[in-house]
């Protein structure tokens, strides 16, 4: 059974939500569906994700970090809540008993994006 204690925390737009623990992020935004709240911490290039439980109390669910490693930009997703990953719409489930998948690192190459848009513009 979960601890029912919570703290009231306000988002950037002034909405108040119940949080299990006061988030480290001080800049909080509720997304339009009110099921996800994101917190931005610019000092460490991080976006935290908070999800509500069945009682409407928000809990930390993971974070996305941005960085540079070996002269290559990356996005790193960290979460103990990963239940599936999709590649181009193909869902790959993560077994419930497997807690080993907690980090997904995606290296970025801007040339791939530039080439994709160049090819797209040639079609018009």
C-alpha distance (Angstrom), angle and dihedral (degrees) to the residues before:
residue distance angle dihedral
X1 . . .
X2 3.79 . .
X3 3.78 125.7 .
X4 3.84 106.0 -102.3
X5 3.81 94.9 -153.7
X6 3.79 116.3 115.6
X7 3.77 143.9 168.0
X8 3.80 125.0 -133.3
X9 3.80 110.9 -121.4
X10 3.81 128.8 -178.1
X11 3.79 124.6 -140.3
X12 3.80 127.9 -142.0
X13 3.82 90.9 -89.8
X14 3.81 91.9 52.1
X15 3.81 98.7 -105.4
X16 3.80 114.9 141.4
X17 3.80 122.1 -137.5
X18 3.79 136.5 176.4
X19 3.82 114.1 -109.2
X20 3.79 126.0 -171.2
X21 3.82 88.3 -141.6
X22 3.77 128.8 9.4
X23 3.83 104.7 -97.7
X24 3.80 120.2 -119.7
X25 3.81 88.8 -135.2
X26 3.79 109.9 88.5
X27 3.81 95.4 -170.2
X28 3.82 105.1 70.1
X29 3.81 127.2 174.9
X30 3.77 127.4 -173.5
X31 3.77 112.6 -143.6
X32 3.79 117.7 -128.1
X33 3.81 95.1 -95.5
X34 3.85 92.4 54.7
X35 3.79 90.6 -134.4
X36 3.78 96.1 98.6
X37 3.78 129.7 47.6
X38 3.78 120.2 -171.0
X39 3.78 125.9 -158.8
X40 3.78 122.1 -158.0
X41 3.79 122.8 -149.9
X42 3.80 107.8 -178.5
X43 3.81 95.4 -177.0
X44 3.81 90.7 69.9
X45 3.85 98.7 25.7
X46 3.79 91.7 -115.4
X47 3.81 138.2 145.0
X48 3.81 114.5 -163.6
X49 3.81 121.8 -155.5
X50 3.81 123.1 -146.7
X51 3.81 124.7 -169.5
X52 3.81 129.4 -171.1
X53 3.78 124.1 -118.0
X54 3.81 123.6 -141.7
X55 3.83 89.3 -78.4
X56 3.82 92.8 54.7
X57 3.81 92.7 -108.9
X58 3.80 113.1 139.5
X59 3.80 120.7 -128.8
X60 3.79 132.5 -174.0
X61 3.82 107.4 -95.4
X62 3.79 102.8 172.9
X63 3.77 146.2 -57.5
X64 3.76 142.3 -118.7
X65 3.80 119.3 -138.9
X66 3.77 128.4 -169.3
X67 3.77 123.8 -152.0
X68 3.76 152.6 137.7
X69 3.80 121.7 -103.5
X70 3.83 123.6 175.2
X71 3.83 89.8 -12.3
X72 3.81 90.9 -55.0
X73 3.79 124.4 111.8
X74 3.78 117.4 -131.0
X75 3.77 145.2 -179.4
X76 3.79 116.9 -140.7
X77 3.80 121.5 -162.8
X78 3.79 115.1 -160.5
X79 3.80 121.7 -175.1
X80 3.77 141.8 137.3
X81 3.83 86.6 -154.3
X82 3.83 99.3 70.1
X83 3.80 109.1 134.6
X84 3.83 100.3 160.5
X85 3.80 141.7 0.1
X86 3.81 125.2 -149.0
X87 3.80 126.9 -152.3
X88 3.82 112.5 -166.9
X89 3.79 89.1 -23.3
X90 3.81 96.0 -46.9
X91 3.81 108.1 124.8
X92 3.79 119.2 -143.9
X93 3.79 112.0 -167.3
X94 3.78 123.1 -141.0
X95 3.82 112.8 -143.4
X96 3.82 112.7 -112.4
X97 3.79 92.5 -125.6
X98 3.82 92.8 53.4
X99 3.81 109.6 93.1
X100 3.81 93.8 163.3
X101 3.82 95.7 91.3
X102 3.80 103.2 82.2
X103 3.83 104.1 128.8
X104 3.78 132.8 51.8
X105 3.81 116.3 -178.7
X106 3.79 120.2 -164.7
X107 3.80 118.4 -168.6
X108 3.80 115.1 -149.1
X109 3.80 129.6 -146.6
X110 3.80 113.7 -173.3
X111 3.83 91.1 -159.1
X112 3.81 89.3 69.0
X113 3.80 89.9 56.2
X114 3.81 93.4 45.9
X115 3.83 90.9 50.2
X116 3.81 91.9 48.0
X117 3.81 92.2 53.3
X118 3.81 91.5 45.0
X119 3.80 90.5 53.8
X120 3.80 90.5 46.0
X121 3.80 93.2 51.9
X122 3.83 91.1 51.4
X123 3.81 89.6 60.3
X124 3.83 91.7 62.9
